[in-house]
Amino acid sequence: MEPLVSVVIPFYNCQYVDQAIESVLQQTYQNIELIVVDDGSTEYVHLVQAYKDKLTYLYQRNKGTAAALNTGIKAAKGKYIAWLSADDLFEHEKVEKQVDFMEDRLVDMSFTNYDIINENNEVLMKNLTINFLSTGHIYETFLYYNPVNGCTVMIKKDVFNEVGYFNPQYKYTQDYDMWLRVVLAKTSIAFINESLTKYRSHSNSTSAKNQPAMKLEIRKLEAIYRKKLRKHLKKLI
C-alpha cells in the first residue's frame, strides 16, 4: 500500500495559494493528505475556501511560518511530510518520485533541485541547487550556507519526534535551523538532482521584504551551530 504523504501549506495573505493547492491536487501520487494552515489571514481566504472539500483547513491567529508548519505537522497523519509555501508550486510527479526514491533508498529525508519562476509562472532560472554526491557532501555544505530549499523537502514525520519542531523564534530562517538540527541528529539525507519544485520570486515574498532581518538570523544560527557542526563532521571522517 502506498504510504500516506501529508503536504502542509502555511498560508498568510497570499494571492497565489490557489495555484499551490492545485499543484498538490494534480499530483500523480494519489495517497496525499493536504493541510492548509491559515495563519490569521485577512486576504485571499476565499481562494482556500473554494477547495474546502478537498483539504483539511486549520485556522490560527497569526504566529508566523514556523508555528503554522508545526500546527500542520502535528495534525498530519502521513508517514512523510512535505511543505509547500503558498506562493510556490509542485511539479506533477514531485510526490510520486520522491516517495519512490525514499522507499527505495530507505532515507529519512530527501530534497530536490528546483527552478525559479515569476508572477506569471515563467521560469527565470533552472536547477538552482548543486549536485550532491553523498550525505557527507550535503553535511559539509551546511558549514557555509543552507543548501536546502524547504519546499523541495520530504521527511519522515518520525524525525520531528527526535529533533523537535520548527522554532518560532526564527521568523525567516526556521528551515535553516531545522535542517541543522536534522544534520546533527545524524539523519540520513539524500538529494534528487531533478527540479520538482517551482520557487516563486516576487516583490511581496517574505524573503524579498525582510533581507536585513534574515541575514541577522543567519548569523545567529551560524554562531550557534558552526562549531557543533565542525565537531560532528570530524567524527564522521
C-alpha atoms as a printed R data frame, in Angstrom:
    type eleno elety resid chain resno       x      y       z
1   ATOM     1    CA   MET     A     1   0.000  0.000   0.000
2   ATOM     2    CA   GLU     A     2   1.309  3.458  -0.872
3   ATOM     3    CA   PRO     A     3   2.384  5.393   2.257
4   ATOM     4    CA   LEU     A     4   0.338  8.465   3.136
5   ATOM     5    CA   VAL     A     5   2.045 11.790   2.425
6   ATOM     6    CA   SER     A     6   0.895 14.898   4.293
7   ATOM     7    CA   VAL     A     7   1.511 18.149   2.404
8   ATOM     8    CA   VAL     A     8   1.376 21.229   4.647
9   ATOM     9    CA   ILE     A     9   0.752 24.664   3.123
10  ATOM    10    CA   PRO     A    10   1.200 27.572   5.582
11  ATOM    11    CA   PHE     A    11  -0.961 30.410   4.275
12  ATOM    12    CA   TYR     A    12  -0.888 34.099   5.121
13  ATOM    13    CA   ASN     A    13  -2.485 36.649   2.754
14  ATOM    14    CA   CYS     A    14  -1.021 35.033  -0.357
15  ATOM    15    CA   GLN     A    15  -2.646 35.632  -3.737
16  ATOM    16    CA   TYR     A    16  -1.056 32.511  -5.247
17  ATOM    17    CA   VAL     A    17  -2.395 29.999  -2.712
18  ATOM    18    CA   ASP     A    18  -4.971 28.522  -5.103
19  ATOM    19    CA   GLN     A    19  -2.194 27.666  -7.560
20  ATOM    20    CA   ALA     A    20  -0.214 25.979  -4.787
21  ATOM    21    CA   ILE     A    21  -3.280 23.939  -3.806
22  ATOM    22    CA   GLU     A    22  -3.918 22.945  -7.428
23  ATOM    23    CA   SER     A    23  -0.336 21.766  -7.825
24  ATOM    24    CA   VAL     A    24  -0.873 19.359  -4.922
25  ATOM    25    CA   LEU     A    25  -4.300 18.167  -6.060
26  ATOM    26    CA   GLN     A    26  -2.899 17.450  -9.528
27  ATOM    27    CA   GLN     A    27  -0.138 15.157  -8.281
28  ATOM    28    CA   THR     A    28   0.252 11.769  -9.970
29  ATOM    29    CA   TYR     A    29   0.587 10.250  -6.493
30  ATOM    30    CA   GLN     A    30  -2.835  9.514  -5.034
31  ATOM    31    CA   ASN     A    31  -2.384  8.934  -1.300
32  ATOM    32    CA   ILE     A    32  -1.980 12.571  -0.206
33  ATOM    33    CA   GLU     A    33  -3.428 14.442   2.749
34  ATOM    34    CA   LEU     A    34  -3.434 18.193   2.040
35  ATOM    35    CA   ILE     A    35  -3.418 20.500   5.079
36  ATOM    36    CA   VAL     A    36  -3.687 24.278   4.712
37  ATOM    37    CA   VAL     A    37  -2.873 26.221   7.864
38  ATOM    38    CA   ASP     A    38  -4.328 29.722   7.751
39  ATOM    39    CA   ASP     A    39  -2.003 31.839   9.882
40  ATOM    40    CA   GLY     A    40  -4.544 34.568  10.603
41  ATOM    41    CA   SER     A    41  -5.093 35.726   7.014
42  ATOM    42    CA   THR     A    42  -7.271 38.734   6.248
43  ATOM    43    CA   GLU     A    43  -6.967 38.461   2.461
44  ATOM    44    CA   TYR     A    44  -7.420 35.751  -0.207
45  ATOM    45    CA   VAL     A    45  -9.134 33.367   2.219
46  ATOM    46    CA   HIS     A    46 -11.828 32.765  -0.417
47  ATOM    47    CA   LEU     A    47  -9.181 31.140  -2.629
48  ATOM    48    CA   VAL     A    48  -8.747 28.430   0.003
49  ATOM    49    CA   GLN     A    49 -12.436 28.111   0.841
50  ATOM    50    CA   ALA     A    50 -13.122 27.157  -2.774
51  ATOM    51    CA   TYR     A    51 -11.264 23.877  -2.056
52  ATOM    52    CA   LYS     A    52 -12.691 23.192   1.410
53  ATOM    53    CA   ASP     A    53 -13.981 19.737   0.415
54  ATOM    54    CA   LYS     A    54 -10.564 18.658  -0.889
55  ATOM    55    CA   LEU     A    55  -8.317 19.573   2.026
56  ATOM    56    CA   THR     A    56  -8.055 19.989   5.775
57  ATOM    57    CA   TYR     A    57  -8.306 23.667   6.728
58  ATOM    58    CA   LEU     A    58  -6.847 24.783  10.049
59  ATOM    59    CA   TYR     A    59  -7.030 28.355  11.320
60  ATOM    60    CA   GLN     A    60  -4.852 30.015  13.947
61  ATOM    61    CA   ARG     A    61  -4.110 33.591  14.938
62  ATOM    62    CA   ASN     A    62  -1.025 34.996  13.251
63  ATOM    63    CA   LYS     A    63   2.076 33.359  14.754
64  ATOM    64    CA   GLY     A    64   4.423 33.069  11.782
65  ATOM    65    CA   THR     A    65   5.515 30.359   9.351
66  ATOM    66    CA   ALA     A    66   7.238 28.135  11.910
67  ATOM    67    CA   ALA     A    67   4.150 27.957  14.122
68  ATOM    68    CA   ALA     A    68   1.905 27.318  11.116
69  ATOM    69    CA   LEU     A    69   4.137 24.476   9.954
70  ATOM    70    CA   ASN     A    70   4.125 22.973  13.442
71  ATOM    71    CA   THR     A    71   0.327 23.105  13.557
72  ATOM    72    CA   GLY     A    72   0.124 21.264  10.245
73  ATOM    73    CA   ILE     A    73   2.751 18.670  11.126
74  ATOM    74    CA   LYS     A    74   1.143 17.860  14.468
75  ATOM    75    CA   ALA     A    75  -2.207 17.335  12.739
76  ATOM    76    CA   ALA     A    76  -0.688 15.268   9.915
77  ATOM    77    CA   LYS     A    77  -1.347 11.543   9.700
78  ATOM    78    CA   GLY     A    78   1.188 10.750   6.984
79  ATOM    79    CA   LYS     A    79   4.379  8.723   7.145
80  ATOM    80    CA   TYR     A    80   6.021 11.515   5.178
81  ATOM    81    CA   ILE     A    81   5.706 15.295   5.483
82  ATOM    82    CA   ALA     A    82   6.166 17.752   2.622
83  ATOM    83    CA   TRP     A    83   5.981 21.534   2.943
84  ATOM    84    CA   LEU     A    84   4.795 23.838   0.176
85  ATOM    85    CA   SER     A    85   4.808 27.634   0.531
86  ATOM    86    CA   ALA     A    86   1.564 29.244  -0.580
87  ATOM    87    CA   ASP     A    87   3.293 31.030  -3.457
88  ATOM    88    CA   ASP     A    88   5.249 28.033  -4.805
89  ATOM    89    CA   LEU     A    89   4.326 25.033  -6.954
90  ATOM    90    CA   PHE     A    90   4.990 21.295  -7.090
91  ATOM    91    CA   GLU     A    91   5.670 19.602 -10.413
92  ATOM    92    CA   HIS     A    92   3.003 16.965 -11.123
93  ATOM    93    CA   GLU     A    93   5.270 13.979 -10.324
94  ATOM    94    CA   LYS     A    94   7.053 15.536  -7.344
95  ATOM    95    CA   VAL     A    95   5.452 13.478  -4.594
96  ATOM    96    CA   GLU     A    96   5.459 10.209  -6.553
97  ATOM    97    CA   LYS     A    97   9.135 10.454  -7.493
98  ATOM    98    CA   GLN     A    98  10.199 11.465  -4.006
99  ATOM    99    CA   VAL     A    99   8.244  8.709  -2.264
100 ATOM   100    CA   ASP     A   100   9.621  6.076  -4.657
101 ATOM   101    CA   PHE     A   101  13.141  7.376  -4.066
102 ATOM   102    CA   MET     A   102  12.835  7.373  -0.288
103 ATOM   103    CA   GLU     A   103  11.161  3.989  -0.085
104 ATOM   104    CA   ASP     A   104  13.871  2.524  -2.317
105 ATOM   105    CA   ARG     A   105  16.831  4.187  -0.562
106 ATOM   106    CA   LEU     A   106  15.381  3.939   2.976
107 ATOM   107    CA   VAL     A   107  16.373  7.508   3.851
108 ATOM   108    CA   ASP     A   108  14.744  9.751   6.440
109 ATOM   109    CA   MET     A   109  14.815 12.969   4.413
110 ATOM   110    CA   SER     A   110  15.267 13.936   0.788
111 ATOM   111    CA   PHE     A   111  15.346 17.213  -1.095
112 ATOM   112    CA   THR     A   112  15.401 18.066  -4.773
113 ATOM   113    CA   ASN     A   113  16.588 20.631  -7.248
114 ATOM   114    CA   TYR     A   114  14.229 23.492  -8.121
115 ATOM   115    CA   ASP     A   115  13.522 26.281 -10.604
116 ATOM   116    CA   ILE     A   116  12.694 29.945 -10.001
117 ATOM   117    CA   ILE     A   117   9.528 31.350 -11.572
118 ATOM   118    CA   ASN     A   118   8.000 34.823 -11.718
119 ATOM   119    CA   GLU     A   119   4.480 36.094 -11.051
120 ATOM   120    CA   ASN     A   120   3.310 34.651 -14.384
121 ATOM   121    CA   ASN     A   121   4.805 31.180 -13.758
122 ATOM   122    CA   GLU     A   122   7.551 31.816 -16.308
123 ATOM   123    CA   VAL     A   123  10.834 30.079 -15.499
124 ATOM   124    CA   LEU     A   124  13.580 32.603 -14.749
125 ATOM   125    CA   MET     A   125  16.338 30.207 -13.655
126 ATOM   126    CA   LYS     A   126  16.650 26.424 -13.707
127 ATOM   127    CA   ASN     A   127  18.335 23.948 -11.382
128 ATOM   128    CA   LEU     A   128  19.405 26.277  -8.578
129 ATOM   129    CA   THR     A   129  20.935 23.544  -6.414
130 ATOM   130    CA   ILE     A   130  24.342 21.973  -6.998
131 ATOM   131    CA   ASN     A   131  24.534 18.220  -7.453
132 ATOM   132    CA   PHE     A   132  25.290 16.498  -4.151
133 ATOM   133    CA   LEU     A   133  27.007 13.138  -4.470
134 ATOM   134    CA   SER     A   134  26.691 11.914  -0.881
135 ATOM   135    CA   THR     A   135  25.211 12.628   2.538
136 ATOM   136    CA   GLY     A   136  28.665 13.746   3.665
137 ATOM   137    CA   HIS     A   137  28.797 16.297   0.856
138 ATOM   138    CA   ILE     A   138  25.427 17.662   1.987
139 ATOM   139    CA   TYR     A   139  26.566 17.862   5.609
140 ATOM   140    CA   GLU     A   140  29.785 19.721   4.681
141 ATOM   141    CA   THR     A   141  27.889 22.308   2.659
142 ATOM   142    CA   PHE     A   142  25.979 23.378   5.761
143 ATOM   143    CA   LEU     A   143  29.243 24.815   7.087
144 ATOM   144    CA   TYR     A   144  28.906 27.579   4.521
145 ATOM   145    CA   TYR     A   145  25.234 28.047   3.675
146 ATOM   146    CA   ASN     A   146  21.806 26.414   3.669
147 ATOM   147    CA   PRO     A   147  21.739 24.200   0.548
148 ATOM   148    CA   VAL     A   148  18.137 23.068   1.026
149 ATOM   149    CA   ASN     A   149  15.035 24.772  -0.346
150 ATOM   150    CA   GLY     A   150  12.415 23.837   2.249
151 ATOM   151    CA   CYS     A   151   9.649 23.282  -0.285
152 ATOM   152    CA   THR     A   152  11.674 20.576  -2.015
153 ATOM   153    CA   VAL     A   153  11.912 18.506   1.179
154 ATOM   154    CA   MET     A   154  10.144 15.286   2.038
155 ATOM   155    CA   ILE     A   155  10.842 13.999   5.534
156 ATOM   156    CA   LYS     A   156   9.576 11.209   7.748
157 ATOM   157    CA   LYS     A   157   7.227 12.507  10.410
158 ATOM   158    CA   ASP     A   158   9.126 10.423  12.981
159 ATOM   159    CA   VAL     A   159  12.151 12.712  12.539
160 ATOM   160    CA   PHE     A   160  10.290 15.517  14.304
161 ATOM   161    CA   ASN     A   161   9.876 13.297  17.361
162 ATOM   162    CA   GLU     A   162  13.668 13.165  17.563
163 ATOM   163    CA   VAL     A   163  14.766 16.700  16.656
164 ATOM   164    CA   GLY     A   164  11.681 18.705  17.650
165 ATOM   165    CA   TYR     A   165   9.537 21.063  15.615
166 ATOM   166    CA   PHE     A   166  10.297 24.329  13.817
167 ATOM   167    CA   ASN     A   167  11.456 27.094  16.162
168 ATOM   168    CA   PRO     A   168   9.062 30.104  16.057
169 ATOM   169    CA   GLN     A   169  11.931 32.272  17.318
170 ATOM   170    CA   TYR     A   170  13.203 32.333  13.741
171 ATOM   171    CA   LYS     A   171  10.734 34.170  11.514
172 ATOM   172    CA   TYR     A   172  12.687 33.851   8.272
173 ATOM   173    CA   THR     A   173  15.195 31.027   8.748
174 ATOM   174    CA   GLN     A   174  13.165 28.422  10.622
175 ATOM   175    CA   ASP     A   175  14.015 25.917   7.895
176 ATOM   176    CA   TYR     A   176  17.785 26.511   8.174
177 ATOM   177    CA   ASP     A   177  17.608 25.918  11.922
178 ATOM   178    CA   MET     A   178  15.619 22.733  11.374
179 ATOM   179    CA   TRP     A   179  17.969 21.227   8.791
180 ATOM   180    CA   LEU     A   180  20.982 21.963  11.023
181 ATOM   181    CA   ARG     A   181  19.308 20.054  13.858
182 ATOM   182    CA   VAL     A   182  18.489 17.249  11.438
183 ATOM   183    CA   VAL     A   183  22.144 17.036  10.364
184 ATOM   184    CA   LEU     A   184  23.416 16.977  13.951
185 ATOM   185    CA   ALA     A   185  20.967 14.163  14.730
186 ATOM   186    CA   LYS     A   186  22.782 12.075  12.059
187 ATOM   187    CA   THR     A   187  19.619 11.806   9.997
188 ATOM   188    CA   SER     A   188  20.073 10.095   6.638
189 ATOM   189    CA   ILE     A   189  19.637 12.707   3.901
190 ATOM   190    CA   ALA     A   190  19.710 12.255   0.132
191 ATOM   191    CA   PHE     A   191  19.453 14.588  -2.854
192 ATOM   192    CA   ILE     A   192  17.415 14.123  -6.042
193 ATOM   193    CA   ASN     A   193  19.012 16.089  -8.866
194 ATOM   194    CA   GLU     A   194  15.783 16.909 -10.644
195 ATOM   195    CA   SER     A   195  13.784 20.148 -10.479
196 ATOM   196    CA   LEU     A   196  10.470 19.109  -8.931
197 ATOM   197    CA   THR     A   197   9.503 22.421  -7.310
198 ATOM   198    CA   LYS     A   198   8.904 25.920  -8.674
199 ATOM   199    CA   TYR     A   199  10.017 28.662  -6.276
200 ATOM   200    CA   ARG     A   200   8.263 31.955  -6.983
201 ATOM   201    CA   SER     A   201  10.247 35.190  -6.945
202 ATOM   202    CA   HIS     A   202   8.043 38.256  -6.408
203 ATOM   203    CA   SER     A   203   8.178 41.606  -4.650
204 ATOM   204    CA   ASN     A   204   5.729 40.622  -1.886
205 ATOM   205    CA   SER     A   205   7.566 37.494  -0.782
206 ATOM   206    CA   THR     A   206   8.732 37.278   2.823
207 ATOM   207    CA   SER     A   207  12.366 36.816   1.817
208 ATOM   208    CA   ALA     A   208  12.309 39.785  -0.571
209 ATOM   209    CA   LYS     A   209  10.889 42.143   2.042
210 ATOM   210    CA   ASN     A   210  12.993 41.076   5.033
211 ATOM   211    CA   GLN     A   211  16.587 40.629   3.844
212 ATOM   212    CA   PRO     A   212  18.302 42.507   6.748
213 ATOM   213    CA   ALA     A   213  16.389 40.553   9.409
214 ATOM   214    CA   MET     A   214  17.029 37.300   7.547
215 ATOM   215    CA   LYS     A   215  20.782 37.928   7.421
216 ATOM   216    CA   LEU     A   216  20.783 38.667  11.144
217 ATOM   217    CA   GLU     A   217  19.065 35.358  11.873
218 ATOM   218    CA   ILE     A   218  21.560 33.518   9.657
219 ATOM   219    CA   ARG     A   219  24.465 34.975  11.641
220 ATOM   220    CA   LYS     A   220  22.798 33.874  14.896
221 ATOM   221    CA   LEU     A   221  22.377 30.334  13.591
222 ATOM   222    CA   GLU     A   222  25.973 30.196  12.402
223 ATOM   223    CA   ALA     A   223  27.152 31.286  15.861
224 ATOM   224    CA   ILE     A   224  25.072 28.541  17.481
225 ATOM   225    CA   TYR     A   225  25.732 25.651  15.116
226 ATOM   226    CA   ARG     A   226  29.004 26.089  13.215
227 ATOM   227    CA   LYS     A   227  31.324 24.735  15.950
228 ATOM   228    CA   LYS     A   228  28.914 21.882  16.680
229 ATOM   229    CA   LEU     A   229  28.757 21.013  13.000
230 ATOM   230    CA   ARG     A   230  32.551 21.028  12.585
231 ATOM   231    CA   LYS     A   231  32.892 18.684  15.575
232 ATOM   232    CA   HIS     A   232  30.185 16.449  14.155
233 ATOM   233    CA   LEU     A   233  31.879 16.258  10.757
234 ATOM   234    CA   LYS     A   234  35.248 15.341  12.302
235 ATOM   235    CA   LYS     A   235  33.640 12.291  13.913
236 ATOM   236    CA   LEU     A   236  32.378 11.168  10.522
237 ATOM   237    CA   ILE     A   237  35.784 11.320   8.838
